[in-house]
Amino acid sequence: MLPSLSSVVSRLHLRQLRLLIALDEFGSLLKAAEQVGLTQPGASKALQEVEDTLGVNLFTRTNRGLRATEAGLCVIRYARLIQTNLGQMREEMEGLLQGHGGKLALGTIMGAVPFLTEMLMRLIHKHPAISVELVEDNSAELLRLLDQGRLDLAICRTTISDRPDLYDSVNVREETLAVVANLHHPAAKRKRIELADLADARWVVYSANMPMRLLLEREFRQAGLRFPLYLVETTSAFATLSLLQKEPSFVALLSSDVATFCSSFGMTSVLPLRLRSRSEPYELVTRRGAPISPVARRLMEEFGVQ
């Protein structure tokens, strides 16, 4: 059985993780030892300590040297991530100590992308030395990343969470929705259509229980129509657009901002369908009680949040 996280954290050392990376690169205990500044016996002992800590063999010996086991490849992958994160930490600290820079880890749902990028560009123009990691996903996944400390803040919705009290959130924009399709969709040139005209269409939708999906289900229910049986579910804007490009009969529900953006470049057509339901607003969300970095605070100020 694997040891507890606290046991692993207390017993593993950074030099041991560097050794694992070097072993993966060179396949030789001697060369790996030289790379991290250890003697060969010292490297052998360090490897044994890591394997004892985790309770699994990480390498097997072959005629060509050391080869990582399946468990070893897993540990090496995370060792590289830790090394990369430490490098990024150093770069960010250097920027902060010099009075500029910093890194922002930011999440957004698809519909908020046009609005968010406008605010983000304002921030970058004012503070050109910052770095940004931008993650697009559904609200549930973004909240999970916030919980793990992997995002500073997110534009999403806390209503999908069983514990919305874990977050601080501020409504930053109302969302309106539009139904979009290929430019050659039969309804694209009509002046007005009803939902019944699209009842037999194949819809590209979010997964079940997501706010946009729930709104579409409510629209069908209020119109007295059965919700379509054959769907394509995705959280990817690119996948949605690609599907609409490939198949003129497909339709999708997007935020009006995204729909307008796509239509302005001739990628899709907004169908003349008036929706009855109101969408939930976008929220700027942070983890309650978590420290807010200076660069995240600057972005919040762009949204008018103090």
Residue pairs with C-beta under 8 A, 6 or more apart in sequence:
1 55
2 54
2 55
2 56
3 53
3 54
3 55
7 53
8 53
8 54
11 49
11 53
12 50
12 53
14 82
14 86
15 36
15 38
15 46
16 46
16 47
16 49
16 50
17 79
17 82
17 83
18 35
18 36
18 79
18 83
19 32
19 33
19 36
19 38
19 43
19 46
19 47
19 50
20 47
20 50
20 58
20 72
20 75
20 76
20 79
21 76
21 79
21 80
21 83
22 31
22 32
22 35
22 36
23 29
23 32
23 47
23 59
23 66
23 68
24 68
24 72
24 73
24 76
25 32
25 35
26 32
26 35
26 65
27 64
27 65
27 66
27 67
28 65
28 66
29 40
29 43
29 44
29 47
29 65
29 66
30 40
30 43
32 43
33 39
33 40
33 42
33 43
36 43
38 46
47 58
47 59
50 58
50 75
51 57
51 58
54 71
54 75
56 69
56 71
57 69
57 71
57 72
58 68
58 69
58 71
58 72
58 75
58 76
59 66
59 67
59 68
59 69
59 72
60 66
60 67
60 69
61 67
68 76
88 103
91 103
91 131
92 101
92 102
92 103
92 131
94 101
95 101
95 102
95 129
95 130
96 102
96 294
100 127
100 129
101 127
101 129
101 130
101 131
101 295
102 127
102 129
102 130
102 131
102 293
102 294
102 295
103 130
103 131
103 132
103 133
103 295
104 123
104 130
104 131
104 132
104 133
104 152
104 293
104 295
104 296
104 299
105 133
105 135
105 150
105 151
105 152
106 116
106 120
106 132
106 133
106 134
106 135
106 151
106 152
106 153
106 154
106 155
106 299
107 134
107 135
107 136
107 137
107 142
107 145
107 146
107 151
107 153
107 154
107 155
107 156
108 116
108 134
108 135
108 136
108 142
108 154
108 155
108 156
109 136
109 137
109 138
109 139
109 142
109 155
109 156
109 157
109 282
110 136
110 235
110 236
110 237
110 254
110 255
110 258
111 175
111 177
111 212
111 254
111 255
111 257
111 258
111 282
112 155
112 156
112 173
112 175
112 255
112 257
112 282
113 136
113 237
113 257
113 258
114 255
114 257
114 258
114 260
114 261
115 155
115 173
115 257
115 282
116 155
119 299
119 302
119 303
120 132
120 134
120 299
122 302
123 130
123 298
123 299
123 302
124 130
124 132
126 298
127 295
127 298
130 295
135 142
135 145
135 151
136 235
136 236
136 237
137 145
137 235
138 156
138 206
138 207
138 210
138 235
139 156
139 157
139 158
139 160
139 161
139 210
139 211
140 160
140 161
140 210
141 235
142 151
142 154
142 156
142 285
143 154
143 156
143 158
143 160
143 161
143 167
143 285
145 151
145 154
146 153
146 154
146 167
146 285
146 286
146 287
146 290
147 166
147 287
149 287
149 290
152 286
152 292
152 293
152 295
152 296
153 284
153 285
153 286
153 292
153 296
153 299
153 300
154 284
154 285
155 172
155 282
155 283
155 284
155 285
156 282
156 283
156 285
157 211
157 280
157 282
157 283
158 164
158 167
158 169
158 283
158 285
159 211
159 280
160 209
160 210
160 211
161 167
165 288
166 287
166 288
167 285
167 286
167 287
167 288
168 285
168 286
168 287
168 288
169 283
169 284
169 285
169 286
170 283
170 284
170 303
170 305
171 281
171 282
171 283
172 281
172 282
172 283
172 284
172 303
172 304
172 305
173 281
173 282
174 279
174 281
174 282
175 255
175 256
175 279
175 280
175 281
175 282
176 255
176 256
176 279
177 212
177 215
177 253
177 254
177 255
177 256
177 275
177 279
178 253
178 254
178 255
178 256
178 259
178 260
178 270
178 271
178 275
179 198
179 251
179 252
179 253
179 254
179 270
179 271
179 273
179 275
180 244
180 251
180 252
180 253
180 254
180 259
180 262
180 263
180 268
180 269
180 270
180 271
181 187
181 188
181 244
181 248
181 250
181 251
181 252
181 268
181 269
181 271
182 188
182 244
182 245
182 247
182 248
182 249
182 250
182 268
182 269
183 266
183 268
183 269
184 248
185 248
185 249
185 251
185 269
185 271
186 249
187 193
187 197
187 198
187 271
187 272
187 273
188 269
188 271
190 272
191 272
192 272
192 274
193 271
193 272
193 273
194 223
194 273
195 219
195 220
195 223
195 225
195 273
196 223
196 225
197 273
198 251
198 271
198 273
199 220
199 225
199 226
199 228
200 228
201 228
201 249
201 250
201 251
202 228
202 230
202 231
202 232
202 247
202 249
202 250
202 251
203 216
203 228
203 231
203 232
203 250
203 251
203 252
203 253
204 231
204 232
204 233
204 234
204 239
204 240
204 243
204 244
204 250
204 251
204 252
205 212
205 213
205 216
205 231
205 232
205 233
205 252
205 253
206 212
206 213
206 233
206 234
206 235
207 213
207 233
207 235
208 233
210 235
211 279
211 280
212 253
212 279
215 253
215 275
215 277
215 279
216 227
216 253
217 227
218 277
219 275
219 276
219 277
220 226
220 227
220 228
221 227
222 276
222 277
232 243
232 250
234 240
234 243
237 254
237 258
240 252
240 254
241 262
241 267
241 268
243 250
243 252
244 250
244 251
244 252
244 267
244 268
245 267
251 271
254 262
255 279
259 268
259 270
260 270
262 268
263 269
263 270
284 300
284 303
284 305
286 292
286 296
292 300
300 306
